[in-house]
Amino acid sequence: MKDLLYDELANEVIGILEKEQNLVFATSANNIVTARTMCFINDGVTIIFSTGEDSEKVRQVRQNPNVALVIGSLTIEATAELGGFPQKNAKFNEKNNLKYPWMAGAFPSDPDHPSGELVICKPSKMKLYKFIDGEAHWDVLYVNENKAVRV
């Protein structure tokens, strides 16, 4: 195991999050695991997306907030929180509309009848697979500990 600079690896991961448009989001409830592809935005290493308020994702997060995400060779363990109506979060809407202009207006903007739900995923562990000098490695970011290592 080799210690890495936390900020360097965090910035590399943030670069991936900024560039990529889709991730796989896995949830679990009642011993059933479900995975699906989602569009997302990020705020640093925090991952945020919108979904229907009555979706299976929302029901499963309510039962079990421990989730997993995959973006290419980046795997993420996180805790998900429900963040309310997307149209009431200006920062989300601004970033989402910039990244996905074709999704603008996906949720009605009528303040008397909001819909949807934000899912906010706060990572605890992020692992980036790398092949360096003929050997496989994982660069691991322990977010809560501000620690980065290569294994």
HELIX and SHEET records of a PDB file:
HELIX    1   1 TYR A    6  LYS A   19  1                                  14    
HELIX    2   2 GLU A   56  GLN A   63  1                                   8    
HELIX    3   3 PRO A   86  LYS A   88  5                                   3    
HELIX    4   4 ALA A   90  LYS A   99  1                                  10    
HELIX    5   5 PRO A  101  MET A  103  5                                   3    
HELIX    6   6 VAL A  143  GLU A  145  5                                   3    
SHEET    1   A 6 LYS A   2  LEU A   4  0                                        
SHEET    2   A 6 LYS A 147  ARG A 150 -1                                        
SHEET    3   A 6 GLU A 135  TYR A 142 -1                                        
SHEET    4   A 6 GLU A 117  ILE A 132 -1                                        
SHEET    5   A 6 THR A  46  THR A  51 -1                                        
SHEET    6   A 6 ILE A  41  ASP A  43 -1                                        
SHEET    1   B 8 LYS A   2  LEU A   4  0                                        
SHEET    2   B 8 LYS A 147  ARG A 150 -1                                        
SHEET    3   B 8 GLU A 135  TYR A 142 -1                                        
SHEET    4   B 8 GLU A 117  ILE A 132 -1                                        
SHEET    5   B 8 LEU A  74  LEU A  82 -1                                        
SHEET    6   B 8 ASN A  66  ILE A  71 -1                                        
SHEET    7   B 8 ASN A  22  ALA A  29 -1                                        
SHEET    8   B 8 ILE A  32  CYS A  39 -1                                        
END                                                                             
